[in-house]
């Protein structure tokens, strides 16, 4: 079960965070079990750290990732005597007007899909093992400009059969695309799919995550 949190700037956001819209997606790996509430607690702490950190966008995103890393390290130390541990693959995206900045920690996959191309974002040599593995967070940044109709997909392991579906640039609706991805593979999966539309800059969460 993944943790997904989307947030618009709170009333008391730090300087520089007033127009940043945050998406945090966590996948916890390991043999420790977590409740939905615990997933959301990690995501909420990351969001709080992000919006309380002034300055550059990347520094605030790093701070959020470090917050999750610290919480997981503390938990791992408390459960290590029982042989339990957890590492989080983390994707954190920030939308500022039409600019989308993505931080990835762990071997997580991202897809940027426009009318003409599909860009696969996967840099495991740069994004490391994920947060909770060491005192230092290894992460990878990428940035793109979004246009109406563009889609972003975040997921852990890529299910067999998704390559063809993800390279389909037809004008299918978001729901049809979601169903196509769900039926393209019999693997267990979870993912997040987002689409850019015209509007006032808000983020509307239609479904917690794509799971099967």
ChimeraX attribute file (.defattr): number of C-alpha atoms within 10 A of each C-alpha:
attribute: neighborCount
match mode: 1-to-1
recipient: residues
	/A:1	15
	/A:2	22
	/A:3	22
	/A:4	23
	/A:5	20
	/A:6	20
	/A:7	19
	/A:8	20
	/A:9	17
	/A:10	15
	/A:11	8
	/A:12	10
	/A:13	18
	/A:14	16
	/A:15	13
	/A:16	15
	/A:17	23
	/A:18	16
	/A:19	16
	/A:20	23
	/A:21	21
	/A:22	25
	/A:23	19
	/A:24	24
	/A:25	24
	/A:26	27
	/A:27	22
	/A:28	22
	/A:29	14
	/A:30	10
	/A:31	11
	/A:32	15
	/A:33	11
	/A:34	11
	/A:35	10
	/A:36	10
	/A:37	10
	/A:38	12
	/A:39	19
	/A:40	18
	/A:41	16
	/A:42	23
	/A:43	25
	/A:44	20
	/A:45	15
	/A:46	26
	/A:47	27
	/A:48	16
	/A:49	19
	/A:50	26
	/A:51	27
	/A:52	18
	/A:53	20
	/A:54	16
	/A:55	12
	/A:56	11
	/A:57	17
	/A:58	15
	/A:59	13
	/A:60	22
	/A:61	25
	/A:62	20
	/A:63	21
	/A:64	25
	/A:65	31
	/A:66	20
	/A:67	23
	/A:68	25
	/A:69	25
	/A:70	18
	/A:71	16
	/A:72	22
	/A:73	20
	/A:74	13
	/A:75	16
	/A:76	20
	/A:77	13
	/A:78	12
	/A:79	14
	/A:80	11
	/A:81	9
	/A:82	10
	/A:83	10
	/A:84	15
	/A:85	22
	/A:86	22
	/A:87	23
	/A:88	23
	/A:89	25
	/A:90	30
	/A:91	28
	/A:92	26
	/A:93	23
	/A:94	23
	/A:95	22
	/A:96	17
	/A:97	13
	/A:98	12
	/A:99	13
	/A:100	18
	/A:101	18
	/A:102	21
	/A:103	20
	/A:104	29
	/A:105	25
	/A:106	27
	/A:107	22
	/A:108	24
	/A:109	20
	/A:110	23
	/A:111	17
	/A:112	18
	/A:113	21
	/A:114	19
	/A:115	14
	/A:116	10
	/A:117	13
	/A:118	17
	/A:119	13
	/A:120	13
	/A:121	16
	/A:122	16
	/A:123	18
	/A:124	17
	/A:125	12
	/A:126	15
	/A:127	22
	/A:128	19
	/A:129	21
	/A:130	28
	/A:131	30
	/A:132	26
	/A:133	20
	/A:134	14
	/A:135	11
	/A:136	11
	/A:137	23
	/A:138	20
	/A:139	23
	/A:140	18
	/A:141	18
	/A:142	11
	/A:143	13
	/A:144	12
	/A:145	12
	/A:146	20
	/A:147	15
	/A:148	13
	/A:149	16
	/A:150	18
	/A:151	19
	/A:152	18
	/A:153	17
	/A:154	25
	/A:155	25
	/A:156	20
	/A:157	14
	/A:158	17
	/A:159	17
	/A:160	11
	/A:161	15
	/A:162	15
	/A:163	12
	/A:164	10
	/A:165	15
	/A:166	19
	/A:167	14
	/A:168	15
	/A:169	13
	/A:170	10
	/A:171	10
	/A:172	11
	/A:173	10
	/A:174	14
	/A:175	10
	/A:176	11
	/A:177	17
	/A:178	17
	/A:179	11
	/A:180	15
	/A:181	19
	/A:182	21
	/A:183	14
	/A:184	16
	/A:185	15
	/A:186	11
	/A:187	14
	/A:188	10
	/A:189	16
	/A:190	19
	/A:191	24
	/A:192	19
	/A:193	19
	/A:194	17
	/A:195	18
	/A:196	15
	/A:197	15
	/A:198	9
	/A:199	8
	/A:200	7
	/A:201	16
	/A:202	14
	/A:203	18
	/A:204	10
	/A:205	12
	/A:206	7
	/A:207	9
	/A:208	14
	/A:209	18
	/A:210	17
	/A:211	12
	/A:212	12
